[in-house]
Amino acid sequence: MIAKSTGAAAKSKAAEKPKATEKPKTAEKVKKPATPEVIFLCRRCEKRKPLAEMRLVTRFVPVLIVCQDCAKELR
């Protein structure tokens, strides 16, 4: 015959199983280093500038990628 489990044994088995709403424990999250800023070289003045300051000058063929200061001068 199959013996019925006692109440204490059933409670200990239930305590071992993780609940569906609980997240499994993992190692502590490691902070990722900040992404370095993308820097380009202006073809006209040859200064290093961040991507946010670069502009396309479509007036010339091939297209020039220059900084915003040089783009104003080329207008």
C-alpha positions in Angstrom: 0.0 0.0 0.0 1.0 3.6 -0.5 1.5 5.5 2.7 0.0 8.9 3.0 2.4 11.7 3.6 2.1 13.4 6.9 1.3 17.1 7.0 4.8 18.1 8.1 6.4 16.3 5.2 4.0 17.8 2.7 4.7 21.3 4.0 8.5 20.9 3.7 8.2 19.7 0.1 6.0 22.7 -0.7 8.5 25.0 0.9 11.3 23.7 -1.3 9.5 24.4 -4.6 9.8 28.0 -5.8 6.6 29.8 -6.5 5.7 30.8 -10.0 5.8 34.5 -9.1 9.3 34.4 -7.6 12.3 35.0 -9.8 15.2 32.6 -9.5 18.1 33.9 -7.6 21.0 34.9 -9.8 24.4 36.5 -9.3 24.3 40.2 -8.6 24.0 42.4 -11.7 27.2 43.9 -12.9 27.1 47.5 -14.1 28.0 47.8 -17.7 30.5 50.5 -18.6 29.1 53.4 -20.5 29.3 53.2 -24.3 32.1 55.4 -25.5 31.1 58.4 -27.7 31.5 57.9 -31.4 34.1 60.4 -32.8 34.6 61.2 -36.4 37.3 63.2 -38.3 36.1 66.2 -40.3 37.4 66.0 -43.8 37.8 69.7 -44.2 39.3 71.0 -40.9 40.6 67.6 -39.8 39.4 68.1 -36.2 37.8 65.2 -34.2 34.2 65.8 -33.5 31.3 63.7 -32.0 28.7 62.2 -34.3 26.1 64.7 -33.2 28.1 67.6 -34.7 28.7 65.9 -38.1 26.7 66.9 -41.2 26.4 65.6 -44.8 27.1 68.1 -47.5 25.3 66.7 -50.6 26.2 69.7 -52.8 29.4 67.9 -53.9 30.1 64.6 -55.5 31.1 62.5 -53.6 29.1 63.6 -50.6 31.3 65.2 -47.8 30.9 64.4 -44.2 32.0 67.5 -42.3 31.5 69.2 -38.9 28.6 71.6 -38.5 31.1 74.6 -38.5 32.5 73.6 -41.9 29.0 72.9 -43.2 28.0 76.5 -42.5 31.1 77.8 -44.3 30.4 75.6 -47.4 26.9 77.0 -47.9 
